[in-house]
Amino acid sequence: MTMHGSVSAWSLPSRSDLVPLDHDAQADVCIIGAGIAGLSVAYGLLLHGRRVIVLDDGEPGCGETGRTTAHLTVALDQRYVELERIHGPEGARLAAESHSAGIDAIESTIDRESIECDFQRVDGYLFAASAADLPLLELEAEAARRAGIVGVDLVDRAPVSSFETGRCLRYPQQAQLDAGRYVSGLTDAVCRRGGQVHVHTHVARIDESPDLRIVTREGHVVRCEAVVVATNSPISDIVTIHTKQAAYRTYVVGAKIPTESVSPILLWDLADPYHYVRTVGANLLLVGGEDHKTGQEDDGAVRFERLEAWARERFPVELIDYRWSGQILEPVDGIAFIGQDPATSNRMFLATGHSGNGMTYGAIAGMLIPDLIAGSPNHWSALYDPARISFGSAGDYLKENANVAAQYADWLEPADRESTGAVTAGSGAVVQCGMKKVAVYRSDDNTLHTMSAACPHLGCVVAWNAVESSWDCPCHGSRFEATGAVINGPANVGLSPVELEATVESHVAATGRDG
């Protein structure tokens, strides 16, 4: 799989059996995005007898699905104490019910399609990061029970011998799997059941009138009755959804440990930002956390060091085999957006805002969206409705959007560097060139790449991400390769090339520096 600057523990080999779309096509439903959500929706639609085409500008799972740590759990990033406050007792109950059903749906798909992906039921444990968190743990236990989570219980400690977790909340019969192998198996299942999956096919635009048409960058057209946008951050919605969620980077280290020194387990603490842990096989431990707003920090190396130190303090770590980061979208009211896109017609659907629970949210989308397209009742629809207004999260809504507004002040601030010559090989920086802010990347062979620093989504100044060698937007999380190609929405095109003055370019080419 393609990674930008780091490598995950999951193997997603190139699929020679899948090809780009090279012709006009027609389907009942076109799905944009071949990650866990898009493929789950495709599979669910095929079980309903629909004709399905899936388009992805990479390969299955090559986006954020390939960066997940694949915790399958009803223990959500937003605690049930808060879910109950914002969505009421019934909303919290439906959240728990749907995520439990999501785990069951994944297990059923694995059994039905004979997917070999190391699926395993394991217990999960939420523990206090300090004594000050113990009252919250008690409150969460009560809220989780009210939400109907079966068997949830407070225990004296988690079954980990290498450190003392202290009192913790046990969630029985959660699950984990190999995300890469599951995505590969799910892709095979979609194709076996008559679905079409086209790779390296970039959707340039969605035309809604007079009929629904998906137009690719190469000019091929897919005509359909409905479209599902499952691109992590929607490319079909310019503003509405993006005011309701915020993009964060999260970091993971994969640590080699002595064989069977840690039993299969899921762990989460109550720190802020919190840590999450799981085992892979007999001798690999994944430890994640150290989240921050996308594009608003560039200290990934330090965050990896903190994760490694945290892991070494608590587990018998021998060496670090993997380091990677991923992007999560945090909804302001703690619940994902799965349903009709409120900014478009009733023929367009989306799945986004999956926080750190993308695997189960993807499975939920695979059950909910086929029902919505069919016009069938689904009692989860109101909870996940992208058009909902949650008055209990008004403070978070205002806070997140004030943060976004503050990022536009970057246009008035000094640039990272005063000249292109200050940008060293293998790095990037925003440079002030006259009245323009230019995103400048100097490749290892000293070639200079210059682009507008304005994100093509809504014009924020992008920031250099040294860990991923990418340009990240601090407003809504769009991401771009070092040379400007778009990686992640909501932007759907790359950074615009900028021509520097010929005298400056020739001087840089000759000397490797300005001035």
RODO-2510 file (C-alpha; in nm, 4 decimals, decimal comma):
residues 515
     n   res          X          Y          Z
     1     m     0,0000     0,0000     0,0000
     2     t     0,1042     0,3618    -0,0398
     3     m     0,2157     0,5367     0,2745
     4     h     0,3328     0,8950     0,2924
     5     g     0,6328     0,8967     0,5209
     6     s     0,5569     0,6045     0,7522
     7     v     0,4667     0,2357     0,7440
     8     s     0,1832     0,0560     0,9237
     9     a     0,1729    -0,3014     1,0517
    10     w    -0,0891    -0,4059     0,7942
    11     s     0,0064    -0,5458     0,4551
    12     l    -0,2066    -0,4227     0,1641
    13     p    -0,0371    -0,5459    -0,1536
    14     s    -0,1122    -0,3988    -0,4947
    15     r    -0,4132    -0,5625    -0,6622
    16     s    -0,3263    -0,6649    -1,0174
    17     d    -0,6812    -0,7993    -1,0627
    18     l    -0,8374    -0,4541    -1,0217
    19     v    -0,8144    -0,1893    -1,2936
    20     p    -0,8989     0,1787    -1,3379
    21     l    -1,2346     0,2711    -1,4877
    22     d    -1,1704     0,3199    -1,8598
    23     h    -1,5261     0,3465    -1,9924
    24     d    -1,8658     0,4950    -1,9140
    25     a    -2,0734     0,2764    -1,6824
    26     q    -2,4086     0,2482    -1,5095
    27     a    -2,5099     0,1135    -1,1683
    28     d    -2,7827     0,1432    -0,9104
    29     v    -2,5341     0,2912    -0,6622
    30     c    -2,1857     0,4370    -0,7078
    31     i    -1,9627     0,4385    -0,3994
    32     i    -1,6665     0,6749    -0,3816
    33     g    -1,3987     0,5311    -0,1544
    34     a    -1,2818     0,1715    -0,1063
    35     g    -1,1972     0,1793     0,2614
    36     i    -1,3814    -0,0088     0,5336
    37     a    -1,6917     0,2130     0,5061
    38     g    -1,7185     0,2116     0,1273
    39     l    -1,6605    -0,1622     0,0937
    40     s    -1,9006    -0,2407     0,3794
    41     v    -2,1723    -0,0324     0,2129
    42     a    -2,1004    -0,2008    -0,1209
    43     y    -2,1272    -0,5436     0,0380
    44     g    -2,4504    -0,4542     0,2153
    45     l    -2,6037    -0,3212    -0,1060
    46     l    -2,5066    -0,6357    -0,2953
    47     l    -2,6827    -0,8441    -0,0298
    48     h    -2,9883    -0,6276    -0,1097
    49     g    -2,9567    -0,7150    -0,4789
    50     r    -2,8272    -0,3766    -0,5958
    51     r    -2,5833    -0,3153    -0,8823
    52     v    -2,2773    -0,1476    -0,7347
    53     i    -1,9643     0,0279    -0,8644
    54     v    -1,6878     0,1324    -0,6216
    55     l    -1,4314     0,3952    -0,7269
    56     d    -1,1093     0,4779    -0,5425
    57     d    -0,8191     0,6988    -0,6449
    58     g    -0,5817     0,4500    -0,4843
    59     e    -0,6385     0,0853    -0,3975
    60     p    -0,8705    -0,0793    -0,1430
    61     g    -0,7765     0,0247     0,2092
    62     c    -0,4927     0,2524     0,0970
    63     g    -0,6315     0,5520     0,2853
    64     e    -0,7052     0,5795     0,6549
    65     t    -0,8333     0,2205     0,6783
    66     g    -0,4755     0,1059     0,6204
    67     r    -0,3670     0,3120     0,9207
    68     t    -0,6228     0,1871     1,1719
    69     t    -0,5223    -0,0196     1,4745
    70     a    -0,8509    -0,2080     1,4225
    71     h    -1,0068    -0,1971     1,7680
    72     l    -1,3586    -0,3391     1,7295
    73     t    -1,5389    -0,2184     2,0381
    74     v    -1,8457    -0,0605     2,1933
    75     a    -1,6115     0,1465     2,4137
    76     l    -1,6269     0,4625     2,2049
    77     d    -1,3918     0,7604     2,1949
    78     q    -1,6726     0,9733     2,3357
    79     r    -1,7569     0,8274     2,6758
    80     y    -2,1120     0,7153     2,7497
    81     v    -2,1400     0,9744     3,0252
    82     e    -2,1108     1,2415     2,7549
    83     l    -2,3178     1,0547     2,4953
    84     e    -2,6007     1,0299     2,7472
    85     r    -2,5757     1,4017     2,8243
    86     i    -2,5748     1,5055     2,4574
    87     h    -2,8033     1,2451     2,2978
    88     g    -3,0084     1,1296     2,5944
    89     p    -3,0327     0,7792     2,7404
    90     e    -3,1945     0,6401     2,4254
    91     g    -2,9220     0,7864     2,2032
    92     a    -2,6507     0,6319     2,4199
    93     r    -2,8343     0,2991     2,4110
    94     l    -2,8601     0,3070     2,0307
    95     a    -2,4910     0,3932     2,0018
    96     a    -2,3962     0,0898     2,2118
    97     e    -2,6435    -0,1335     2,0280
    98     s    -2,5219    -0,0306     1,6819
    99     h    -2,1528    -0,0760     1,7585
   100     s    -2,2211    -0,4181     1,9083
   101     a    -2,4133    -0,5015     1,5907
   102     g    -2,1191    -0,3694     1,3879
   103     i    -1,8811    -0,6148     1,5527
   104     d    -2,1289    -0,8970     1,4950
   105     a    -2,1720    -0,7940     1,1299
   106     i    -1,7960    -0,8058     1,0694
   107     e    -1,7774    -1,1490     1,2320
   108     s    -2,0709    -1,2725     1,0214
   109     t    -1,9124    -1,1419     0,7006
   110     i    -1,5859    -1,3145     0,7871
   111     d    -1,7686    -1,6443     0,8433
   112     r    -1,9944    -1,6090     0,5375
   113     e    -1,7099    -1,5191     0,3004
   114     s    -1,4374    -1,7338     0,4645
   115     i    -1,2033    -1,4375     0,5150
   116     e    -0,8749    -1,5248     0,6871
   117     c    -0,7887    -1,2144     0,8889
   118     d    -0,7078    -1,3276     1,2449
   119     f    -1,0440    -1,2147     1,3823
   120     q    -1,0460    -1,2721     1,7551
   121     r    -1,2859    -1,1902     2,0366
   122     v    -1,0973    -1,0261     2,3226
   123     d    -1,1897    -0,8289     2,6329
   124     g    -1,1294    -0,4556     2,6447
   125     y    -1,0287    -0,2549     2,9525
   126     l    -1,0642     0,1167     3,0216
   127     f    -0,8332     0,2230     3,3037
   128     a    -0,7601     0,5421     3,4919
   129     a    -0,4487     0,7359     3,3974
   130     s    -0,4330     0,8740     3,7527
   131     a    -0,6234     0,8594     4,0795
   132     a    -0,8094     1,1727     3,9746
   133     d    -0,9779     0,9720     3,6954
   134     l    -1,1315     0,7091     3,9271
   135     p    -1,4590     0,8993     3,9858
   136     l    -1,5038     0,9307     3,6063
   137     l    -1,4446     0,5560     3,5727
   138     e    -1,7268     0,4921     3,8204
   139     l    -1,9608     0,7278     3,6351
   140     e    -1,8711     0,5660     3,3024
   141     a    -1,9489     0,2211     3,4416
   142     e    -2,2957     0,3371     3,5411
   143     a    -2,3566     0,5056     3,2053
   144     a    -2,2348     0,2004     3,0116
   145     r    -2,4743    -0,0227     3,2046
   146     r    -2,7639     0,2169     3,1369
   147     a    -2,6702     0,2007     2,7677
   148     g    -2,7288    -0,1741     2,7824
   149     i    -2,3723    -0,2962     2,7253
   150     v    -2,3820    -0,6617     2,8215
   151     g    -2,1417    -0,7770     3,0914
   152     v    -1,9613    -0,4461     3,1442
   153     d    -1,8093    -0,4506     3,4919
   154     l    -1,5604    -0,2746     3,7166
   155     v    -1,2640    -0,4966     3,8060
   156     d    -0,9596    -0,4432     4,0272
   157     r    -0,7095    -0,4513     3,7406
   158     a    -0,6604    -0,5593     3,3799
   159     p    -0,4897    -0,8981     3,3208
   160     v    -0,1519    -0,7446     3,2326
   161     s     0,1477    -0,8655     3,4327
   162     s     0,3990    -0,6002     3,3268
   163     f     0,2316    -0,3035     3,4988
   164     e    -0,0439    -0,2261     3,7447
   165     t    -0,3426    -0,0735     3,5647
   166     g    -0,5407    -0,0339     3,8842
   167     r    -0,9183    -0,0368     3,8866
   168     c    -1,0659    -0,0514     3,5375
   169     l    -1,3825    -0,1021     3,3397
   170     r    -1,4033    -0,4355     3,1542
   171     y    -1,5907    -0,4641     2,8254
   172     p    -1,6270    -0,8363     2,7440
   173     q    -1,6266    -0,9905     2,3958
   174     q    -1,4836    -0,7023     2,1969
   175     a    -1,2691    -0,7941     1,8951
   176     q    -0,9624    -0,7316     1,6820
   177     l    -0,8456    -0,8398     1,3363
   178     d    -0,5838    -0,7835     1,0668
   179     a    -0,7249    -0,4801     0,8865
   180     g    -0,5312    -0,5356     0,5649
   181     r    -0,6417    -0,8941     0,5218
   182     y    -1,0023    -0,8105     0,6108
   183     v    -1,0165    -0,5323     0,3504
   184     s    -0,8634    -0,7629     0,0904
   185     g    -1,1155    -1,0366     0,1715
   186     l    -1,4056    -0,7920     0,1684
   187     t    -1,2940    -0,6613    -0,1719
   188     d    -1,2898    -1,0197    -0,3029
   189     a    -1,6398    -1,0764    -0,1615
   190     v    -1,7741    -0,7602    -0,3297
   191     c    -1,6305    -0,8709    -0,6633
   192     r    -1,7556    -1,2307    -0,6283
   193     r    -2,1070    -1,1018    -0,5649
   194     g    -2,1066    -0,8952    -0,8833
   195     g    -1,9796    -0,5591    -0,7619
   196     q    -1,7241    -0,3646    -0,9644
   197     v    -1,4224    -0,2138    -0,7864
   198     h    -1,2113     0,0279    -0,9908
   199     v    -0,8766     0,1498    -0,8562
   200     h    -0,6630     0,4551    -0,9428
   201     t    -0,9803     0,6324    -1,0542
   202     h    -1,0148     0,9860    -0,9232
   203     v    -1,3639     1,1340    -0,9068
   204     a    -1,3438     1,4880    -1,0399
   205     r    -1,7026     1,5918    -0,9722
   206     i    -2,0568     1,4787    -0,8977
   207     d    -2,3294     1,6199    -1,1222
   208     e    -2,6786     1,6021    -0,9744
   209     s    -2,8863     1,7462    -1,2578
   210     p    -3,0630     1,6407    -1,4664
   211     d    -2,9496     1,2900    -1,3724
   212     l    -2,6905     1,1741    -1,1197
   213     r    -2,3498     1,1440    -1,2854
   214     i    -2,0073     1,0703    -1,1378
   215     v    -1,7360     1,2143    -1,3625
   216     t    -1,3775     1,0901    -1,3332
   217     r    -1,0630     1,2928    -1,3944
   218     e    -1,0229     1,1079    -1,7255
   219     g    -1,3753     1,2081    -1,8314
   220     h    -1,5518     0,8731    -1,7874
   221     v    -1,9048     0,8889    -1,6473
   222     v    -2,0902     0,6604    -1,4069
   223     r    -2,4673     0,7091    -1,4151
   224     c    -2,6484     0,5914    -1,1050
   225     e    -2,9585     0,6303    -0,8894
   226     a    -2,7656     0,7084    -0,5700
   227     v    -2,4095     0,7882    -0,4673
   228     v    -2,2329     0,7177    -0,1378
   229     v    -1,9322     0,9331    -0,0467
   230     a    -1,7091     0,7263     0,1821
   231     t    -1,3819     0,9184     0,1496
   232     n    -1,3089     0,9665     0,5216
   233     s    -1,3728     1,3417     0,4830
   234     p    -1,6487     1,4069     0,2281
   235     i    -1,5480     1,5603    -0,1047
   236     s    -1,9121     1,6330    -0,1935
   237     d    -1,9882     1,8707     0,0929
   238     i    -1,8059     2,2035     0,0901
   239     v    -1,9061     2,3508     0,4280
   240     t    -2,1952     2,1913     0,6181
   241     i    -2,0418     1,8716     0,7537
   242     h    -1,6983     2,0273     0,7945
   243     t    -1,8320     2,2706     1,0545
   244     k    -1,9455     1,9718     1,2621
   245     q    -1,6198     1,7751     1,2808
   246     a    -1,2491     1,8360     1,3272
   247     a    -0,9481     1,6532     1,1842
   248     y    -0,6816     1,5130     1,4181
   249     r    -0,3555     1,3284     1,3627
   250     t    -0,3005     1,0221     1,5814
   251     y     0,0270     0,8302     1,6226
   252     v     0,1079     0,4599     1,6546
   253     v     0,4174     0,2557     1,7329
   254     g     0,4428    -0,1174     1,6732
   255     a     0,6638    -0,2737     1,9402
   256     k     0,8197    -0,6190     1,9280
   257     i     0,7706    -0,7988     2,2613
   258     p     0,8723    -1,1448     2,3880
   259     t     0,6439    -1,4149     2,2496
   260     e     0,3154    -1,4391     2,4432
   261     s     0,4386    -1,1972     2,7100
   262     v     0,1131    -1,0024     2,6729
   263     s    -0,2157    -1,1881     2,6332
   264     p    -0,4580    -1,0748     2,3582
   265     i    -0,6278    -0,7656     2,4966
   266     l    -0,7574    -0,4177     2,4152
   267     l    -0,6575    -0,1359     2,6496
   268     w    -0,7494     0,2330     2,6693
   269     d    -0,6717     0,4892     2,9366
   270     l    -0,8420     0,8115     3,0432
   271     a    -0,5456     1,0394     2,9751
   272     d    -0,5857     1,3442     2,7521
   273     p    -0,4820     1,2685     2,4843
   274     y    -0,5561     0,9066     2,5667
   275     h    -0,3546     0,5929     2,4819
   276     y    -0,4806     0,2768     2,3131
   277     v    -0,3160    -0,0657     2,3022
   278     r    -0,3718    -0,4024     2,1352
   279     t    -0,1724    -0,7135     2,0501
   280     v    -0,1033    -0,8493     1,7012
   281     g    -0,0123    -1,2152     1,6994
   282     a     0,2134    -1,3445     1,9729
   283     n     0,4882    -1,0825     1,9736
   284     l     0,3706    -0,7439     1,8437
   285     l     0,2103    -0,4692     2,0478
   286     l     0,0455    -0,1632     1,8936
   287     v     0,0424     0,1489     2,1113
   288     g    -0,1296     0,4648     1,9885
   289     g    -0,2190     0,8138     2,1027
   290     e    -0,0628     1,1620     2,1267
   291     d    -0,3360     1,3119     1,9059
   292     h    -0,3354     1,6741     1,7903
   293     k    -0,5276     1,8918     1,5459
   294     t    -0,4173     1,8276     1,1880
   295     g    -0,1836     2,0937     1,0512
   296     q    -0,1490     2,2714     1,3849
   297     e     0,1609     2,0947     1,5174
   298     d     0,4709     1,9568     1,3464
   299     d     0,6354     1,7581     1,6236
   300     g     0,5551     1,4027     1,5138
   301     a     0,9026     1,2736     1,5997
   302     v     0,8576     1,3932     1,9577
   303     r     0,5150     1,2290     1,9794
   304     f     0,6583     0,8971     1,8623
   305     e     0,9241     0,9296     2,1338
   306     r     0,6550     0,9891     2,3973
   307     l     0,4584     0,6845     2,2811
   308     e     0,7697     0,4676     2,2884
   309     a     0,8580     0,5903     2,6387
   310     w     0,5007     0,5263     2,7575
   311     a     0,5100     0,1749     2,6113
   312     r     0,8531     0,0907     2,7561
   313     e     0,7415     0,1979     3,1032
   314     r     0,4561    -0,0532     3,0951
   315     f     0,5457    -0,3414     2,8628
   316     p     0,8528    -0,5588     2,7872
   317     v     0,9376    -0,3755     2,4643
   318     e     1,2369    -0,5159     2,2750
   319     l     1,2391    -0,2817     1,9754
   320     i     1,0081    -0,0630     1,7696
   321     d     0,9250    -0,2210     1,4331
   322     y     0,6655     0,0272     1,3047
   323     r     0,5789     0,3936     1,3316
   324     w     0,2907     0,5608     1,1550
   325     s     0,0279     0,8277     1,1937
   326     g    -0,3326     0,8440     1,0799
   327     q    -0,6159     1,0902     1,0500
   328     i    -0,9364     1,0753     1,2497
   329     l    -1,2374     1,3042     1,2226
   330     e    -1,3928     1,3934     1,5560
   331     p    -1,7629     1,4890     1,5413
   332     v    -1,8529     1,7684     1,7825
   333     d    -2,1311     1,5622     1,9433
   334     g    -1,9407     1,2320     1,9609
   335     i    -2,1436     1,0398     1,7006
   336     a    -2,0541     0,9758     1,3346
   337     f    -2,2484     1,1158     1,0407
   338     i    -2,4020     0,8341     0,8354
   339     g    -2,6954     0,9082     0,6066
   340     q    -2,8199     1,1599     0,3522
   341     d    -2,5847     1,4505     0,2873
   342     p    -2,7804     1,7567     0,4075
   343     a    -2,5959     1,9855     0,1655
   344     t    -2,7043     1,7923    -0,1445
   345     s    -2,9998     1,5984    -0,2836
   346     n    -3,1742     1,3017    -0,1268
   347     r    -2,9838     1,0761    -0,3659
   348     m    -2,6469     1,1421    -0,2029
   349     f    -2,5276     0,9718     0,1138
   350     l    -2,2121     0,9953     0,3219
   351     a    -2,0255     0,8222     0,6020
   352     t    -1,7805     1,0354     0,7999
   353     g    -1,6871     1,1534     1,1506
   354     h    -1,5757     0,8076     1,2598
   355     s    -1,3431     0,9284     1,5343
   356     g    -1,1235     0,6389     1,6544
   357     n    -1,3929     0,3780     1,5863
   358     g    -1,3778     0,3564     1,2089
   359     m    -1,4020    -0,0214     1,1806
   360     t    -1,7342    -0,0496     1,3617
   361     y    -1,8700     0,2731     1,2146
   362     g    -1,7865     0,1360     0,8693
   363     a    -1,9819    -0,1796     0,9484
   364     i    -2,2745     0,0307     1,0773
   365     a    -2,2721     0,2264     0,7497
   366     g    -2,2871    -0,1071     0,5678
   367     m    -2,6173    -0,1826     0,7405
   368     l    -2,7727     0,1644     0,7662
   369     i    -2,7105     0,3179     0,4222
   370     p    -2,8564     0,0240     0,2224
   371     d    -3,1741     0,0594     0,4313
   372     l    -3,1884     0,4349     0,3668
   373     i    -3,1391     0,3890    -0,0074
   374     a    -3,4119     0,1240    -0,0113
   375     g    -3,6462     0,3460     0,1915
   376     s    -3,6624     0,0830     0,4655
   377     p    -3,7031     0,1903     0,8303
   378     n    -3,3918     0,1761     1,0463
   379     h    -3,4101     0,2848     1,4106
   380     w    -3,0483     0,4072     1,4050
   381     s    -3,1132     0,6633     1,1303
   382     a    -3,2005     0,9622     1,3520
   383     l    -2,8966     0,9130     1,5764
   384     y    -2,6570     0,9144     1,2793
   385     d    -2,8455     1,1676     1,0642
   386     p    -2,5866     1,4150     0,9232
   387     a    -2,8506     1,6915     0,9400
   388     r    -2,9038     1,6559     1,3149
   389     i    -2,8573     1,9446     1,5542
   390     s    -2,7257     1,8475     1,8989
   391     f    -2,7812     2,1386     2,1359
   392     g    -2,5818     1,9599     2,4063
   393     s    -2,2665     2,0011     2,1969
   394     a    -2,3132     2,3704     2,1138
   395     g    -2,0089     2,4695     2,3178
   396     d    -1,7819     2,2258     2,1342
   397     y    -1,9280     2,3385     1,8003
   398     l    -1,8434     2,7016     1,8742
   399     k    -1,4993     2,6133     2,0084
   400     e    -1,4004     2,4053     1,7044
   401     n    -1,5219     2,6647     1,4551
   402     a    -1,3489     2,9448     1,6449
   403     n    -1,0310     2,7383     1,6135
   404     v    -1,0857     2,7114     1,2368
   405     a    -1,1471     3,0851     1,2057
   406     a    -0,8242     3,1553     1,3936
   407     q    -0,6231     2,9623     1,1336
   408     y    -0,7000     3,2212     0,8653
   409     a    -0,4813     3,4635     1,0593
   410     d    -0,1860     3,2696     0,9112
   411     w    -0,2254     3,4874     0,6011
   412     l    -0,1224     3,7844     0,8159
   413     e     0,1601     3,6084     0,9991
   414     p     0,5208     3,5772     0,8771
   415     a     0,5895     3,2704     0,6628
   416     d     0,7984     2,9762     0,7891
   417     r     1,0977     3,0834     0,5786
   418     e     1,2014     3,4090     0,4153
   419     s     1,3408     3,2443     0,1031
   420     t     1,3397     2,9163    -0,0867
   421     g     1,7096     2,8775    -0,0114
   422     a     1,6259     2,8197     0,3540
   423     v     1,4326     2,5030     0,2617
   424     t     1,6685     2,2071     0,2933
   425     a     1,6664     1,8897     0,0822
   426     g     1,3879     1,6472     0,1763
   427     s     1,1828     1,9116     0,3551
   428     g     0,9163     2,1716     0,2956
   429     a     0,8152     2,5119     0,4295
   430     v     0,5818     2,7995     0,3526
   431     v     0,7824     3,0843     0,2013
   432     q     0,6820     3,4480     0,1514
   433     c     0,7304     3,5400    -0,2134
   434     g     0,6183     3,8981    -0,2586
   435     m     0,2485     3,9097    -0,1720
   436     k     0,2126     3,5326    -0,2028
   437     k     0,2624     3,2507     0,0439
   438     v     0,4189     2,9592    -0,1420
   439     a     0,4429     2,5978    -0,0299
   440     v     0,7993     2,5014    -0,1171
   441     y     0,9309     2,1455    -0,1180
   442     r     1,2912     2,0617    -0,2031
   443     s     1,3309     1,6948    -0,2987
   444     d     1,6361     1,4881    -0,2087
   445     d     1,7850     1,5552    -0,5544
   446     n     1,7557     1,9310    -0,4847
   447     t     1,4633     1,9834    -0,7236
   448     l     1,2426     2,2678    -0,6071
   449     h     0,8643     2,2247    -0,6137
   450     t     0,6616     2,5429    -0,5603
   451     m     0,2855     2,5552    -0,5058
   452     s     0,0258     2,7910    -0,3696
   453     a     0,0045     2,7535     0,0078
   454     a    -0,3736     2,8070    -0,0084
   455     c    -0,5754     2,4900     0,0479
   456     p    -0,8121     2,4602    -0,2524
   457     h    -1,0998     2,3666    -0,0198
   458     l    -1,1564     2,6994     0,1621
   459     g    -0,8234     2,8783     0,1388
   460     c    -0,6421     2,8097     0,4673
   461     v    -0,2624     2,8214     0,4633
   462     v    -0,1282     2,4654     0,4610
   463     a     0,1477     2,3509     0,6967
   464     w     0,4383     2,1121     0,6407
   465     n     0,4148     1,7703     0,8117
   466     a     0,7696     1,6383     0,8472
   467     v     0,6665     1,2877     0,9622
   468     e     0,4472     1,2221     0,6590
   469     s     0,6275     1,4551     0,4144
   470     s     0,2942     1,6122     0,3350
   471     w     0,1138     1,9458     0,3369
   472     d    -0,1735     1,9491     0,5878
   473     c    -0,4558     2,2015     0,6134
   474     p    -0,5103     2,3248     0,9714
   475     c    -0,8738     2,4214     0,9048
   476     h    -1,0523     2,1080     0,7825
   477     g    -0,7779     1,8470     0,7466
   478     s    -0,7167     1,8300     0,3710
   479     r    -0,3789     1,6736     0,3002
   480     f    -0,1453     1,6848     0,0016
   481     e     0,1690     1,5073    -0,1129
   482     a     0,4966     1,6960    -0,0921
   483     t     0,4664     1,7819    -0,4604
   484     g     0,1042     1,8951    -0,4225
   485     a    -0,1212     1,6035    -0,5258
   486     v    -0,4268     1,5663    -0,3028
   487     i    -0,4206     1,2802    -0,0491
   488     n    -0,7234     1,3460     0,1676
   489     g    -1,0400     1,5565     0,1396
   490     p    -1,2344     1,7704     0,1720
   491     a    -1,0132     1,9182    -0,1022
   492     n    -1,0545     1,7222    -0,4233
   493     v    -0,7726     1,8788    -0,6251
   494     g    -0,4069     1,9368    -0,5502
   495     l    -0,2198     2,2530    -0,4577
   496     s    -0,1877     2,4891    -0,7557
   497     p     0,1635     2,5120    -0,9045
   498     v     0,3322     2,8516    -0,8693
   499     e     0,5992     2,9830    -1,1019
   500     l     0,8772     3,1714    -0,9250
   501     e     1,0551     3,4514    -1,1065
   502     a     1,2939     3,3095    -1,3643
   503     t     1,5939     3,4864    -1,2119
   504     v     1,5212     3,3320    -0,8718
   505     e     1,4600     2,9865    -1,0211
   506     s     1,7837     2,9867    -1,2200
   507     h     1,9831     3,1049    -0,9190
   508     v     1,8320     2,8333    -0,6973
   509     a     1,9015     2,5695    -0,9616
   510     a     2,2631     2,6792    -0,9916
   511     t     2,3484     2,7315    -0,6252
   512     g     2,0832     2,5473    -0,4244
   513     r     2,0060     2,8677    -0,2320
   514     d     1,8637     3,2176    -0,2599
   515     g     2,0202     3,5532    -0,1901
***
